[in-house]
Amino acid sequence: MIKTDVIIIGGGATGCGVARGLLLRGIPHCLIEKGDYASGATGACHGLLYTGSRYVVSDPIAAKECYDENLILRKI
């Protein structure tokens, strides 16, 4: 059995984002989803991903981070 420090319930945008953050930090976790990923509230938003466009003028560093993460999510 694998030791899990965190259980995430729901594989929508928030749950998957939390799982990714924990993975990047090396924290063991388990994501539980009753259906397909993004099939609930996230899927109701037509599966659109936020691009970070509102940060382009005020915070170029955050805008680049959003852009880079968007590319990663598209590959996944």
PDB file of N, CA, C, O and CB in Angstrom:
ATOM      1  N   MET A   1       0.847  -1.178   0.000  1.00  0.00           N
ATOM      2  CA  MET A   1       0.000   0.000   0.000  1.00  0.00           C
ATOM      3  C   MET A   1       0.894   1.242   0.000  1.00  0.00           C
ATOM      4  O   MET A   1       1.911   1.290   0.691  1.00  0.00           O
ATOM      5  CB  MET A   1      -0.964  -0.003   1.226  1.00  0.00           C
ATOM      6  N   ILE A   2       0.502   2.231  -0.774  1.00  0.00           N
ATOM      7  CA  ILE A   2       1.246   3.485  -0.872  1.00  0.00           C
ATOM      8  C   ILE A   2       0.767   4.442   0.214  1.00  0.00           C
ATOM      9  O   ILE A   2      -0.436   4.624   0.407  1.00  0.00           O
ATOM     10  CB  ILE A   2       1.080   4.124  -2.282  1.00  0.00           C
ATOM     11  N   LYS A   3       1.723   5.056   0.925  1.00  0.00           N
ATOM     12  CA  LYS A   3       1.376   6.049   1.944  1.00  0.00           C
ATOM     13  C   LYS A   3       0.935   7.331   1.260  1.00  0.00           C
ATOM     14  O   LYS A   3       1.615   7.834   0.366  1.00  0.00           O
ATOM     15  CB  LYS A   3       2.575   6.319   2.896  1.00  0.00           C
ATOM     16  N   THR A   4      -0.205   7.858   1.684  1.00  0.00           N
ATOM     17  CA  THR A   4      -0.748   9.083   1.122  1.00  0.00           C
ATOM     18  C   THR A   4      -0.924  10.111   2.223  1.00  0.00           C
ATOM     19  O   THR A   4      -1.569   9.844   3.237  1.00  0.00           O
ATOM     20  CB  THR A   4      -2.083   8.817   0.408  1.00  0.00           C
ATOM     21  N   ASP A   5      -0.347  11.287   2.019  1.00  0.00           N
ATOM     22  CA  ASP A   5      -0.498  12.369   2.995  1.00  0.00           C
ATOM     23  C   ASP A   5      -1.756  13.186   2.759  1.00  0.00           C
ATOM     24  O   ASP A   5      -2.314  13.755   3.698  1.00  0.00           O
ATOM     25  CB  ASP A   5       0.710  13.278   2.954  1.00  0.00           C
ATOM     26  N   VAL A   6      -2.214  13.249   1.494  1.00  0.00           N
ATOM     27  CA  VAL A   6      -3.346  14.104   1.129  1.00  0.00           C
ATOM     28  C   VAL A   6      -4.288  13.336   0.224  1.00  0.00           C
ATOM     29  O   VAL A   6      -3.849  12.636  -0.690  1.00  0.00           O
ATOM     30  CB  VAL A   6      -2.865  15.402   0.435  1.00  0.00           C
ATOM     31  N   ILE A   7      -5.579  13.465   0.475  1.00  0.00           N
ATOM     32  CA  ILE A   7      -6.596  12.922  -0.424  1.00  0.00           C
ATOM     33  C   ILE A   7      -7.345  14.096  -1.026  1.00  0.00           C
ATOM     34  O   ILE A   7      -7.851  14.953  -0.302  1.00  0.00           O
ATOM     35  CB  ILE A   7      -7.575  11.944   0.323  1.00  0.00           C
ATOM     36  N   ILE A   8      -7.415  14.137  -2.350  1.00  0.00           N
ATOM     37  CA  ILE A   8      -8.111  15.200  -3.070  1.00  0.00           C
ATOM     38  C   ILE A   8      -9.385  14.589  -3.637  1.00  0.00           C
ATOM     39  O   ILE A   8      -9.333  13.589  -4.353  1.00  0.00           O
ATOM     40  CB  ILE A   8      -7.209  15.829  -4.210  1.00  0.00           C
ATOM     41  N   ILE A   9     -10.508  15.178  -3.324  1.00  0.00           N
ATOM     42  CA  ILE A   9     -11.786  14.681  -3.830  1.00  0.00           C
ATOM     43  C   ILE A   9     -12.253  15.607  -4.937  1.00  0.00           C
ATOM     44  O   ILE A   9     -12.578  16.771  -4.701  1.00  0.00           O
ATOM     45  CB  ILE A   9     -12.853  14.586  -2.693  1.00  0.00           C
ATOM     46  N   GLY A  10     -12.280  15.074  -6.143  1.00  0.00           N
ATOM     47  CA  GLY A  10     -12.730  15.827  -7.311  1.00  0.00           C
ATOM     48  C   GLY A  10     -11.607  16.113  -8.278  1.00  0.00           C
ATOM     49  O   GLY A  10     -10.603  16.724  -7.911  1.00  0.00           O
ATOM     50  N   GLY A  11     -11.771  15.675  -9.515  1.00  0.00           N
ATOM     51  CA  GLY A  11     -10.744  15.842 -10.538  1.00  0.00           C
ATOM     52  C   GLY A  11     -11.063  16.945 -11.525  1.00  0.00           C
ATOM     53  O   GLY A  11     -10.793  16.818 -12.719  1.00  0.00           O
ATOM     54  N   GLY A  12     -11.639  18.029 -11.026  1.00  0.00           N
ATOM     55  CA  GLY A  12     -11.871  19.186 -11.878  1.00  0.00           C
ATOM     56  C   GLY A  12     -10.623  20.052 -11.932  1.00  0.00           C
ATOM     57  O   GLY A  12      -9.530  19.601 -11.589  1.00  0.00           O
ATOM     58  N   ALA A  13     -10.787  21.273 -12.358  1.00  0.00           N
ATOM     59  CA  ALA A  13      -9.650  22.184 -12.497  1.00  0.00           C
ATOM     60  C   ALA A  13      -8.933  22.396 -11.164  1.00  0.00           C
ATOM     61  O   ALA A  13      -7.703  22.382 -11.114  1.00  0.00           O
ATOM     62  CB  ALA A  13     -10.117  23.529 -13.057  1.00  0.00           C
ATOM     63  N   THR A  14      -9.683  22.588 -10.099  1.00  0.00           N
ATOM     64  CA  THR A  14      -9.060  22.826  -8.803  1.00  0.00           C
ATOM     65  C   THR A  14      -8.376  21.571  -8.272  1.00  0.00           C
ATOM     66  O   THR A  14      -7.227  21.632  -7.834  1.00  0.00           O
ATOM     67  CB  THR A  14     -10.098  23.315  -7.804  1.00  0.00           C
ATOM     68  N   GLY A  15      -9.069  20.437  -8.308  1.00  0.00           N
ATOM     69  CA  GLY A  15      -8.489  19.194  -7.822  1.00  0.00           C
ATOM     70  C   GLY A  15      -7.237  18.798  -8.580  1.00  0.00           C
ATOM     71  O   GLY A  15      -6.240  18.402  -7.976  1.00  0.00           O
ATOM     72  N   CYS A  16      -7.284  18.904  -9.899  1.00  0.00           N
ATOM     73  CA  CYS A  16      -6.103  18.573 -10.708  1.00  0.00           C
ATOM     74  C   CYS A  16      -4.969  19.564 -10.459  1.00  0.00           C
ATOM     75  O   CYS A  16      -3.798  19.185 -10.444  1.00  0.00           O
ATOM     76  CB  CYS A  16      -6.464  18.555 -12.203  1.00  0.00           C
ATOM     77  N   GLY A  17      -5.319  20.828 -10.264  1.00  0.00           N
ATOM     78  CA  GLY A  17      -4.303  21.838  -9.965  1.00  0.00           C
ATOM     79  C   GLY A  17      -3.623  21.577  -8.632  1.00  0.00           C
ATOM     80  O   GLY A  17      -2.406  21.717  -8.506  1.00  0.00           O
ATOM     81  N   VAL A  18      -4.417  21.197  -7.641  1.00  0.00           N
ATOM     82  CA  VAL A  18      -3.855  20.873  -6.331  1.00  0.00           C
ATOM     83  C   VAL A  18      -2.953  19.639  -6.450  1.00  0.00           C
ATOM     84  O   VAL A  18      -1.861  19.608  -5.881  1.00  0.00           O
ATOM     85  CB  VAL A  18      -4.989  20.628  -5.289  1.00  0.00           C
ATOM     86  N   ALA A  19      -3.411  18.624  -7.189  1.00  0.00           N
ATOM     87  CA  ALA A  19      -2.614  17.409  -7.378  1.00  0.00           C
ATOM     88  C   ALA A  19      -1.284  17.727  -8.049  1.00  0.00           C
ATOM     89  O   ALA A  19      -0.244  17.201  -7.653  1.00  0.00           O
ATOM     90  CB  ALA A  19      -3.390  16.382  -8.212  1.00  0.00           C
ATOM     91  N   ARG A  20      -1.317  18.573  -9.048  1.00  0.00           N
ATOM     92  CA  ARG A  20      -0.085  18.955  -9.737  1.00  0.00           C
ATOM     93  C   ARG A  20       0.863  19.693  -8.792  1.00  0.00           C
ATOM     94  O   ARG A  20       2.065  19.426  -8.778  1.00  0.00           O
ATOM     95  CB  ARG A  20      -0.406  19.833 -10.957  1.00  0.00           C
ATOM     96  N   GLY A  21       0.321  20.612  -8.011  1.00  0.00           N
ATOM     97  CA  GLY A  21       1.146  21.352  -7.052  1.00  0.00           C
ATOM     98  C   GLY A  21       1.802  20.426  -6.035  1.00  0.00           C
ATOM     99  O   GLY A  21       2.974  20.594  -5.698  1.00  0.00           O
ATOM    100  N   LEU A  22       1.043  19.453  -5.552  1.00  0.00           N
ATOM    101  CA  LEU A  22       1.604  18.492  -4.597  1.00  0.00           C
ATOM    102  C   LEU A  22       2.669  17.626  -5.257  1.00  0.00           C
ATOM    103  O   LEU A  22       3.706  17.339  -4.658  1.00  0.00           O
ATOM    104  CB  LEU A  22       0.497  17.607  -4.011  1.00  0.00           C
ATOM    105  N   LEU A  23       2.410  17.214  -6.486  1.00  0.00           N
ATOM    106  CA  LEU A  23       3.382  16.405  -7.226  1.00  0.00           C
ATOM    107  C   LEU A  23       4.697  17.155  -7.386  1.00  0.00           C
ATOM    108  O   LEU A  23       5.769  16.587  -7.172  1.00  0.00           O
ATOM    109  CB  LEU A  23       2.824  16.015  -8.605  1.00  0.00           C
ATOM    110  N   LEU A  24       4.621  18.420  -7.760  1.00  0.00           N
ATOM    111  CA  LEU A  24       5.824  19.221  -7.942  1.00  0.00           C
ATOM    112  C   LEU A  24       6.606  19.393  -6.642  1.00  0.00           C
ATOM    113  O   LEU A  24       7.817  19.615  -6.662  1.00  0.00           O
ATOM    114  CB  LEU A  24       5.460  20.578  -8.503  1.00  0.00           C
ATOM    115  N   ARG A  25       5.908  19.288  -5.516  1.00  0.00           N
ATOM    116  CA  ARG A  25       6.555  19.438  -4.210  1.00  0.00           C
ATOM    117  C   ARG A  25       6.929  18.088  -3.587  1.00  0.00           C
ATOM    118  O   ARG A  25       7.473  18.043  -2.483  1.00  0.00           O
ATOM    119  CB  ARG A  25       5.639  20.203  -3.264  1.00  0.00           C
ATOM    120  N   GLY A  26       6.637  16.988  -4.295  1.00  0.00           N
ATOM    121  CA  GLY A  26       6.984  15.668  -3.797  1.00  0.00           C
ATOM    122  C   GLY A  26       6.124  15.177  -2.647  1.00  0.00           C
ATOM    123  O   GLY A  26       6.559  14.335  -1.861  1.00  0.00           O
ATOM    124  N   ILE A  27       4.907  15.694  -2.542  1.00  0.00           N
ATOM    125  CA  ILE A  27       4.003  15.306  -1.463  1.00  0.00           C
ATOM    126  C   ILE A  27       3.083  14.190  -1.952  1.00  0.00           C
ATOM    127  O   ILE A  27       2.343  14.381  -2.918  1.00  0.00           O
ATOM    128  CB  ILE A  27       3.176  16.526  -0.967  1.00  0.00           C
ATOM    129  N   PRO A  28       3.119  13.026  -1.296  1.00  0.00           N
ATOM    130  CA  PRO A  28       2.251  11.921  -1.711  1.00  0.00           C
ATOM    131  C   PRO A  28       0.778  12.301  -1.586  1.00  0.00           C
ATOM    132  O   PRO A  28       0.365  12.893  -0.589  1.00  0.00           O
ATOM    133  CB  PRO A  28       2.543  10.669  -0.874  1.00  0.00           C
ATOM    134  N   HIS A  29      -0.010  11.959  -2.600  1.00  0.00           N
ATOM    135  CA  HIS A  29      -1.425  12.307  -2.600  1.00  0.00           C
ATOM    136  C   HIS A  29      -2.211  11.302  -3.437  1.00  0.00           C
ATOM    137  O   HIS A  29      -1.645  10.513  -4.193  1.00  0.00           O
ATOM    138  CB  HIS A  29      -1.634  13.738  -3.134  1.00  0.00           C
ATOM    139  N   CYS A  30      -3.510  11.356  -3.281  1.00  0.00           N
ATOM    140  CA  CYS A  30      -4.417  10.510  -4.050  1.00  0.00           C
ATOM    141  C   CYS A  30      -5.587  11.377  -4.489  1.00  0.00           C
ATOM    142  O   CYS A  30      -6.241  12.006  -3.658  1.00  0.00           O
ATOM    143  CB  CYS A  30      -4.905   9.269  -3.214  1.00  0.00           C
ATOM    144  N   LEU A  31      -5.854  11.413  -5.795  1.00  0.00           N
ATOM    145  CA  LEU A  31      -6.979  12.172  -6.330  1.00  0.00           C
ATOM    146  C   LEU A  31      -8.098  11.190  -6.629  1.00  0.00           C
ATOM    147  O   LEU A  31      -7.894  10.205  -7.338  1.00  0.00           O
ATOM    148  CB  LEU A  31      -6.575  12.981  -7.610  1.00  0.00           C
ATOM    149  N   ILE A  32      -9.274  11.457  -6.092  1.00  0.00           N
ATOM    150  CA  ILE A  32     -10.433  10.588  -6.293  1.00  0.00           C
ATOM    151  C   ILE A  32     -11.479  11.348  -7.095  1.00  0.00           C
ATOM    152  O   ILE A  32     -11.864  12.460  -6.734  1.00  0.00           O
ATOM    153  CB  ILE A  32     -11.021  10.103  -4.930  1.00  0.00           C
ATOM    154  N   GLU A  33     -11.936  10.740  -8.189  1.00  0.00           N
ATOM    155  CA  GLU A  33     -12.953  11.347  -9.053  1.00  0.00           C
ATOM    156  C   GLU A  33     -13.975  10.273  -9.396  1.00  0.00           C
ATOM    157  O   GLU A  33     -13.602   9.170  -9.797  1.00  0.00           O
ATOM    158  CB  GLU A  33     -12.317  11.963 -10.357  1.00  0.00           C
ATOM    159  N   LYS A  34     -15.266  10.584  -9.241  1.00  0.00           N
ATOM    160  CA  LYS A  34     -16.295   9.577  -9.491  1.00  0.00           C
ATOM    161  C   LYS A  34     -16.570   9.357 -10.978  1.00  0.00           C
ATOM    162  O   LYS A  34     -17.105   8.315 -11.358  1.00  0.00           O
ATOM    163  CB  LYS A  34     -17.571   9.976  -8.799  1.00  0.00           C
ATOM    164  N   GLY A  35     -16.216  10.311 -11.810  1.00  0.00           N
ATOM    165  CA  GLY A  35     -16.441  10.162 -13.248  1.00  0.00           C
ATOM    166  C   GLY A  35     -15.169  10.484 -14.002  1.00  0.00           C
ATOM    167  O   GLY A  35     -14.068  10.221 -13.518  1.00  0.00           O
ATOM    168  N   ASP A  36     -15.319  11.052 -15.185  1.00  0.00           N
ATOM    169  CA  ASP A  36     -14.160  11.506 -15.952  1.00  0.00           C
ATOM    170  C   ASP A  36     -13.630  12.804 -15.358  1.00  0.00           C
ATOM    171  O   ASP A  36     -14.366  13.549 -14.710  1.00  0.00           O
ATOM    172  CB  ASP A  36     -14.526  11.700 -17.445  1.00  0.00           C
ATOM    173  N   TYR A  37     -12.346  13.067 -15.584  1.00  0.00           N
ATOM    174  CA  TYR A  37     -11.788  14.338 -15.154  1.00  0.00           C
ATOM    175  C   TYR A  37     -12.516  15.471 -15.860  1.00  0.00           C
ATOM    176  O   TYR A  37     -12.841  15.366 -17.043  1.00  0.00           O
ATOM    177  CB  TYR A  37     -10.271  14.400 -15.436  1.00  0.00           C
ATOM    178  N   ALA A  38     -12.764  16.525 -15.153  1.00  0.00           N
ATOM    179  CA  ALA A  38     -13.428  17.724 -15.674  1.00  0.00           C
ATOM    180  C   ALA A  38     -14.829  17.429 -16.189  1.00  0.00           C
ATOM    181  O   ALA A  38     -15.303  18.107 -17.100  1.00  0.00           O
ATOM    182  CB  ALA A  38     -12.599  18.339 -16.783  1.00  0.00           C
ATOM    183  N   SER A  39     -15.496  16.433 -15.624  1.00  0.00           N
ATOM    184  CA  SER A  39     -16.847  16.104 -16.084  1.00  0.00           C
ATOM    185  C   SER A  39     -17.933  16.819 -15.285  1.00  0.00           C
ATOM    186  O   SER A  39     -19.101  16.791 -15.674  1.00  0.00           O
ATOM    187  CB  SER A  39     -17.066  14.612 -16.006  1.00  0.00           C
ATOM    188  N   GLY A  40     -17.571  17.449 -14.190  1.00  0.00           N
ATOM    189  CA  GLY A  40     -18.556  18.146 -13.361  1.00  0.00           C
ATOM    190  C   GLY A  40     -18.616  19.617 -13.687  1.00  0.00           C
ATOM    191  O   GLY A  40     -18.857  19.998 -14.832  1.00  0.00           O
ATOM    192  N   ALA A  41     -18.397  20.454 -12.673  1.00  0.00           N
ATOM    193  CA  ALA A  41     -18.486  21.908 -12.845  1.00  0.00           C
ATOM    194  C   ALA A  41     -17.463  22.420 -13.850  1.00  0.00           C
ATOM    195  O   ALA A  41     -17.767  23.320 -14.633  1.00  0.00           O
ATOM    196  CB  ALA A  41     -18.289  22.613 -11.507  1.00  0.00           C
ATOM    197  N   THR A  42     -16.251  21.858 -13.841  1.00  0.00           N
ATOM    198  CA  THR A  42     -15.226  22.305 -14.786  1.00  0.00           C
ATOM    199  C   THR A  42     -15.667  22.028 -16.222  1.00  0.00           C
ATOM    200  O   THR A  42     -15.506  22.877 -17.099  1.00  0.00           O
ATOM    201  CB  THR A  42     -13.879  21.608 -14.495  1.00  0.00           C
ATOM    202  N   GLY A  43     -16.211  20.861 -16.458  1.00  0.00           N
ATOM    203  CA  GLY A  43     -16.669  20.508 -17.802  1.00  0.00           C
ATOM    204  C   GLY A  43     -17.832  21.377 -18.265  1.00  0.00           C
ATOM    205  O   GLY A  43     -18.008  21.605 -19.462  1.00  0.00           O
ATOM    206  N   ALA A  44     -18.627  21.860 -17.308  1.00  0.00           N
ATOM    207  CA  ALA A  44     -19.751  22.727 -17.658  1.00  0.00           C
ATOM    208  C   ALA A  44     -19.277  24.069 -18.186  1.00  0.00           C
ATOM    209  O   ALA A  44     -20.053  24.814 -18.786  1.00  0.00           O
ATOM    210  CB  ALA A  44     -20.652  22.936 -16.453  1.00  0.00           C
ATOM    211  N   CYS A  45     -18.002  24.378 -17.965  1.00  0.00           N
ATOM    212  CA  CYS A  45     -17.424  25.633 -18.468  1.00  0.00           C
ATOM    213  C   CYS A  45     -16.794  25.418 -19.847  1.00  0.00           C
ATOM    214  O   CYS A  45     -15.914  26.177 -20.252  1.00  0.00           O
ATOM    215  CB  CYS A  45     -16.366  26.182 -17.476  1.00  0.00           C
ATOM    216  N   HIS A  46     -17.237  24.400 -20.556  1.00  0.00           N
ATOM    217  CA  HIS A  46     -16.784  24.101 -21.915  1.00  0.00           C
ATOM    218  C   HIS A  46     -15.312  23.728 -21.993  1.00  0.00           C
ATOM    219  O   HIS A  46     -14.720  23.791 -23.070  1.00  0.00           O
ATOM    220  CB  HIS A  46     -17.040  25.278 -22.804  1.00  0.00           C
ATOM    221  N   GLY A  47     -14.708  23.338 -20.871  1.00  0.00           N
ATOM    222  CA  GLY A  47     -13.323  22.892 -20.872  1.00  0.00           C
ATOM    223  C   GLY A  47     -12.308  23.964 -21.208  1.00  0.00           C
ATOM    224  O   GLY A  47     -11.192  23.636 -21.611  1.00  0.00           O
ATOM    225  N   LEU A  48     -12.653  25.232 -21.058  1.00  0.00           N
ATOM    226  CA  LEU A  48     -11.720  26.313 -21.368  1.00  0.00           C
ATOM    227  C   LEU A  48     -10.695  26.464 -20.253  1.00  0.00           C
ATOM    228  O   LEU A  48     -11.034  26.338 -19.077  1.00  0.00           O
ATOM    229  CB  LEU A  48     -12.474  27.637 -21.581  1.00  0.00           C
ATOM    230  N   LEU A  49      -9.465  26.727 -20.608  1.00  0.00           N
ATOM    231  CA  LEU A  49      -8.407  26.957 -19.633  1.00  0.00           C
ATOM    232  C   LEU A  49      -8.084  28.436 -19.585  1.00  0.00           C
ATOM    233  O   LEU A  49      -8.066  29.106 -20.618  1.00  0.00           O
ATOM    234  CB  LEU A  49      -7.147  26.133 -19.972  1.00  0.00           C
ATOM    235  N   TYR A  50      -7.832  28.940 -18.406  1.00  0.00           N
ATOM    236  CA  TYR A  50      -7.501  30.349 -18.247  1.00  0.00           C
ATOM    237  C   TYR A  50      -6.093  30.604 -18.764  1.00  0.00           C
ATOM    238  O   TYR A  50      -5.163  29.881 -18.407  1.00  0.00           O
ATOM    239  CB  TYR A  50      -7.626  30.781 -16.769  1.00  0.00           C
ATOM    240  N   THR A  51      -5.929  31.601 -19.583  1.00  0.00           N
ATOM    241  CA  THR A  51      -4.639  31.865 -20.214  1.00  0.00           C
ATOM    242  C   THR A  51      -3.777  32.858 -19.460  1.00  0.00           C
ATOM    243  O   THR A  51      -2.590  32.993 -19.759  1.00  0.00           O
ATOM    244  CB  THR A  51      -4.855  32.363 -21.594  1.00  0.00           C
ATOM    245  N   GLY A  52      -4.340  33.548 -18.497  1.00  0.00           N
ATOM    246  CA  GLY A  52      -3.570  34.540 -17.763  1.00  0.00           C
ATOM    247  C   GLY A  52      -3.472  35.872 -18.484  1.00  0.00           C
ATOM    248  O   GLY A  52      -2.625  36.704 -18.158  1.00  0.00           O
ATOM    249  N   SER A  53      -4.339  36.070 -19.463  1.00  0.00           N
ATOM    250  CA  SER A  53      -4.252  37.280 -20.292  1.00  0.00           C
ATOM    251  C   SER A  53      -4.438  38.566 -19.497  1.00  0.00           C
ATOM    252  O   SER A  53      -3.910  39.606 -19.890  1.00  0.00           O
ATOM    253  CB  SER A  53      -5.283  37.222 -21.389  1.00  0.00           C
ATOM    254  N   ARG A  54      -5.172  38.522 -18.396  1.00  0.00           N
ATOM    255  CA  ARG A  54      -5.384  39.770 -17.636  1.00  0.00           C
ATOM    256  C   ARG A  54      -4.109  40.244 -16.953  1.00  0.00           C
ATOM    257  O   ARG A  54      -4.028  41.398 -16.533  1.00  0.00           O
ATOM    258  CB  ARG A  54      -6.482  39.574 -16.587  1.00  0.00           C
ATOM    259  N   TYR A  55      -3.101  39.364 -16.834  1.00  0.00           N
ATOM    260  CA  TYR A  55      -1.852  39.738 -16.183  1.00  0.00           C
ATOM    261  C   TYR A  55      -0.821  40.335 -17.137  1.00  0.00           C
ATOM    262  O   TYR A  55       0.211  40.831 -16.684  1.00  0.00           O
ATOM    263  CB  TYR A  55      -1.266  38.542 -15.507  1.00  0.00           C
ATOM    264  N   VAL A  56      -1.070  40.299 -18.426  1.00  0.00           N
ATOM    265  CA  VAL A  56      -0.067  40.701 -19.407  1.00  0.00           C
ATOM    266  C   VAL A  56       0.464  42.106 -19.141  1.00  0.00           C
ATOM    267  O   VAL A  56       1.672  42.330 -19.214  1.00  0.00           O
ATOM    268  CB  VAL A  56      -0.650  40.629 -20.803  1.00  0.00           C
ATOM    269  N   VAL A  57      -0.403  43.037 -18.839  1.00  0.00           N
ATOM    270  CA  VAL A  57       0.022  44.417 -18.646  1.00  0.00           C
ATOM    271  C   VAL A  57       0.524  44.660 -17.224  1.00  0.00           C
ATOM    272  O   VAL A  57       1.550  45.310 -17.027  1.00  0.00           O
ATOM    273  CB  VAL A  57      -1.124  45.366 -18.961  1.00  0.00           C
ATOM    274  N   SER A  58      -0.199  44.138 -16.234  1.00  0.00           N
ATOM    275  CA  SER A  58       0.129  44.473 -14.839  1.00  0.00           C
ATOM    276  C   SER A  58       1.191  43.574 -14.208  1.00  0.00           C
ATOM    277  O   SER A  58       1.904  44.011 -13.304  1.00  0.00           O
ATOM    278  CB  SER A  58      -1.114  44.406 -14.008  1.00  0.00           C
ATOM    279  N   ASP A  59       1.310  42.324 -14.669  1.00  0.00           N
ATOM    280  CA  ASP A  59       2.246  41.399 -14.034  1.00  0.00           C
ATOM    281  C   ASP A  59       2.792  40.420 -15.083  1.00  0.00           C
ATOM    282  O   ASP A  59       2.303  39.296 -15.195  1.00  0.00           O
ATOM    283  CB  ASP A  59       1.556  40.629 -12.866  1.00  0.00           C
ATOM    284  N   PRO A  60       3.797  40.842 -15.845  1.00  0.00           N
ATOM    285  CA  PRO A  60       4.307  40.000 -16.917  1.00  0.00           C
ATOM    286  C   PRO A  60       4.891  38.664 -16.443  1.00  0.00           C
ATOM    287  O   PRO A  60       4.872  37.688 -17.193  1.00  0.00           O
ATOM    288  CB  PRO A  60       5.348  40.750 -17.673  1.00  0.00           C
ATOM    289  N   ILE A  61       5.400  38.608 -15.234  1.00  0.00           N
ATOM    290  CA  ILE A  61       5.944  37.345 -14.721  1.00  0.00           C
ATOM    291  C   ILE A  61       4.810  36.339 -14.512  1.00  0.00           C
ATOM    292  O   ILE A  61       4.926  35.179 -14.907  1.00  0.00           O
ATOM    293  CB  ILE A  61       6.719  37.577 -13.389  1.00  0.00           C
ATOM    294  N   ALA A  62       3.711  36.786 -13.889  1.00  0.00           N
ATOM    295  CA  ALA A  62       2.551  35.906 -13.689  1.00  0.00           C
ATOM    296  C   ALA A  62       1.951  35.498 -15.030  1.00  0.00           C
ATOM    297  O   ALA A  62       1.515  34.359 -15.193  1.00  0.00           O
ATOM    298  CB  ALA A  62       1.482  36.604 -12.820  1.00  0.00           C
ATOM    299  N   ALA A  63       1.927  36.414 -15.982  1.00  0.00           N
ATOM    300  CA  ALA A  63       1.400  36.094 -17.312  1.00  0.00           C
ATOM    301  C   ALA A  63       2.219  34.988 -17.962  1.00  0.00           C
ATOM    302  O   ALA A  63       1.655  34.072 -18.560  1.00  0.00           O
ATOM    303  CB  ALA A  63       1.393  37.345 -18.210  1.00  0.00           C
ATOM    304  N   LYS A  64       3.545  35.061 -17.852  1.00  0.00           N
ATOM    305  CA  LYS A  64       4.395  34.022 -18.438  1.00  0.00           C
ATOM    306  C   LYS A  64       4.179  32.687 -17.735  1.00  0.00           C
ATOM    307  O   LYS A  64       4.148  31.644 -18.389  1.00  0.00           O
ATOM    308  CB  LYS A  64       5.875  34.428 -18.359  1.00  0.00           C
ATOM    309  N   GLU A  65       4.031  32.703 -16.409  1.00  0.00           N
ATOM    310  CA  GLU A  65       3.765  31.466 -15.675  1.00  0.00           C
ATOM    311  C   GLU A  65       2.451  30.838 -16.135  1.00  0.00           C
ATOM    312  O   GLU A  65       2.384  29.625 -16.337  1.00  0.00           O
ATOM    313  CB  GLU A  65       3.724  31.737 -14.159  1.00  0.00           C
ATOM    314  N   CYS A  66       1.411  31.647 -16.301  1.00  0.00           N
ATOM    315  CA  CYS A  66       0.122  31.137 -16.777  1.00  0.00           C
ATOM    316  C   CYS A  66       0.265  30.541 -18.176  1.00  0.00           C
ATOM    317  O   CYS A  66      -0.281  29.476 -18.465  1.00  0.00           O
ATOM    318  CB  CYS A  66      -0.938  32.260 -16.781  1.00  0.00           C
ATOM    319  N   TYR A  67       0.995  31.228 -19.031  1.00  0.00           N
ATOM    320  CA  TYR A  67       1.212  30.752 -20.397  1.00  0.00           C
ATOM    321  C   TYR A  67       1.955  29.416 -20.395  1.00  0.00           C
ATOM    322  O   TYR A  67       1.562  28.480 -21.092  1.00  0.00           O
ATOM    323  CB  TYR A  67       1.999  31.797 -21.212  1.00  0.00           C
ATOM    324  N   ASP A  68       3.028  29.331 -19.609  1.00  0.00           N
ATOM    325  CA  ASP A  68       3.814  28.097 -19.537  1.00  0.00           C
ATOM    326  C   ASP A  68       2.982  26.930 -19.002  1.00  0.00           C
ATOM    327  O   ASP A  68       3.061  25.818 -19.525  1.00  0.00           O
ATOM    328  CB  ASP A  68       5.045  28.306 -18.652  1.00  0.00           C
ATOM    329  N   GLU A  69       2.187  27.183 -17.962  1.00  0.00           N
ATOM    330  CA  GLU A  69       1.344  26.123 -17.415  1.00  0.00           C
ATOM    331  C   GLU A  69       0.258  25.721 -18.390  1.00  0.00           C
ATOM    332  O   GLU A  69      -0.116  24.550 -18.444  1.00  0.00           O
ATOM    333  CB  GLU A  69       0.721  26.562 -16.104  1.00  0.00           C
ATOM    334  N   ASN A  70      -0.259  26.668 -19.166  1.00  0.00           N
ATOM    335  CA  ASN A  70      -1.259  26.347 -20.178  1.00  0.00           C
ATOM    336  C   ASN A  70      -0.681  25.392 -21.208  1.00  0.00           C
ATOM    337  O   ASN A  70      -1.362  24.460 -21.636  1.00  0.00           O
ATOM    338  CB  ASN A  70      -1.769  27.622 -20.861  1.00  0.00           C
ATOM    339  N   LEU A  71       0.568  25.611 -21.614  1.00  0.00           N
ATOM    340  CA  LEU A  71       1.220  24.707 -22.573  1.00  0.00           C
ATOM    341  C   LEU A  71       1.375  23.302 -21.984  1.00  0.00           C
ATOM    342  O   LEU A  71       1.176  22.304 -22.677  1.00  0.00           O
ATOM    343  CB  LEU A  71       2.602  25.263 -22.984  1.00  0.00           C
ATOM    344  N   ILE A  72       1.732  23.237 -20.702  1.00  0.00           N
ATOM    345  CA  ILE A  72       1.862  21.938 -20.045  1.00  0.00           C
ATOM    346  C   ILE A  72       0.522  21.218 -20.001  1.00  0.00           C
ATOM    347  O   ILE A  72       0.441  20.026 -20.297  1.00  0.00           O
ATOM    348  CB  ILE A  72       2.419  22.105 -18.626  1.00  0.00           C
ATOM    349  N   LEU A  73      -0.533  21.946 -19.630  1.00  0.00           N
ATOM    350  CA  LEU A  73      -1.867  21.331 -19.552  1.00  0.00           C
ATOM    351  C   LEU A  73      -2.334  20.851 -20.918  1.00  0.00           C
ATOM    352  O   LEU A  73      -2.993  19.815 -21.008  1.00  0.00           O
ATOM    353  CB  LEU A  73      -2.883  22.324 -18.975  1.00  0.00           C
ATOM    354  N   ARG A  74      -2.018  21.562 -21.958  1.00  0.00           N
ATOM    355  CA  ARG A  74      -2.408  21.122 -23.299  1.00  0.00           C
ATOM    356  C   ARG A  74      -1.710  19.817 -23.684  1.00  0.00           C
ATOM    357  O   ARG A  74      -2.300  18.974 -24.358  1.00  0.00           O
ATOM    358  CB  ARG A  74      -2.087  22.210 -24.329  1.00  0.00           C
ATOM    359  N   LYS A  75      -0.453  19.648 -23.257  1.00  0.00           N
ATOM    360  CA  LYS A  75       0.269  18.401 -23.528  1.00  0.00           C
ATOM    361  C   LYS A  75      -0.330  17.232 -22.754  1.00  0.00           C
ATOM    362  O   LYS A  75      -0.398  16.109 -23.254  1.00  0.00           O
ATOM    363  CB  LYS A  75       1.752  18.556 -23.173  1.00  0.00           C
ATOM    364  N   ILE A  76      -0.763  17.513 -21.530  1.00  0.00           N
ATOM    365  CA  ILE A  76      -1.327  16.465 -20.691  1.00  0.00           C
ATOM    366  C   ILE A  76      -2.643  15.999 -21.284  1.00  0.00           C
ATOM    367  O   ILE A  76      -3.292  15.112 -20.728  1.00  0.00           O
ATOM    368  CB  ILE A  76      -1.526  16.960 -19.241  1.00  0.00           C
TER     369      ILE A  76
END
